Amino acid sequence: MSDVVVVDEASTEVVRDAQTLIDESARADGQSPLSEQGRLQLRGGRRPGVRHLLLREEGTLVGYAQLEDTDPVEPPTGELAVHPDFRGRGYGRQLGQALLKESGKRLRVWAHGGHPAARHLAQVLGLTLFRELRQLRRPLTGTAAPPLPEPVFPEGVSVRTFRPGEDDAPWLALNAAAFAHHPEQGSLAQRDLDDRKAEPWFDPAGFFLAERDGTLVGFHWTKVHSAEQLGEVYVLGVAPGEQGGGLGKALTATGLRHLERDRALPTAMLYVDADNFAAVSVYERMGFTTFETDLMYRTES
């Protein structure tokens, strides 16, 4: 069995081969083995704190893993995938052990969709389940679709759409404040925003900003998955001083109505942590139900 090769930057060849592996895994499993952030970091050039782990057999990339060590407090985060044609041969365990070594045995790792093989690998590596990220969905059209509420914004708050470039810095500041407790989202920088603006799905007409006296106080960024005909509540954030006043609910309704009426999409989806009981309750009252769950495991602290 070949050794795992670790690189700080994925070459054009590696990006091509890894993307093929990821696509084949997604087709086989019905779920991408890498998060959006992981896919962006694969093809986005050198990134501080990001490493790529490559496992080849006779020139064929049979396994790929990515390690992101950018959180000043939490352990590094890993994701991995083994090509469907090469599973059951110990490659997953080899990549997992390489992730443990590279992380200094301080590791968090995702099992997207809770795939049984990924859960088994986590057990073999001695990792403990500590986070569940639910994907919720609800119909937007048809007889099964509950009616969408009319957005009712707090007094003095107006809504407009995102202006690329002009709104970048104010939005990044608001995002950092709204997600100060959530480093994965709150740490987004200009390069991360630029990555997303360069994606084919980016549409400022579906990126809603709430303002009070010219200051951004909330936002709802929607995303359209065209191939699946899915609209996503991509990111929803409210300034700390505005939370609890109904702004989040109004922004949610605004985005959902856009996905239904302007984009004519039949279904909406979003991600929420299972232990965020308040948010789960709000979304369930809006007609969302659990579709699948991503699991995160970690080394014992």
ABEGO torsion letter per residue (X at the ends): XBBBBBBABBBAAAAAAAAAAAAAAAAAAGBBABBAAAAAAAAAEBBBGBBBBBBBBGGBBABBBBBBBABAABBBBBBBBBBAAABGAGAAAAAAAAAAAAAGGBBBBBBBGGBAAAAAAAAAAGBBBABBBBBBBBBABEAABBBBBBBBBBBGBBBBBBBBGAAAAAAAAAAAAAAAABAAAAABBAAAAAAAAABAABBAAABBBBBBGGBBABBBBBBBBAAAGBBBBABBBBBAAABGAGAAAAAAAAAAAAAAAAAGBABBBBBBBAABAAAAAAAAAAGBBBABBBBBBBBBX
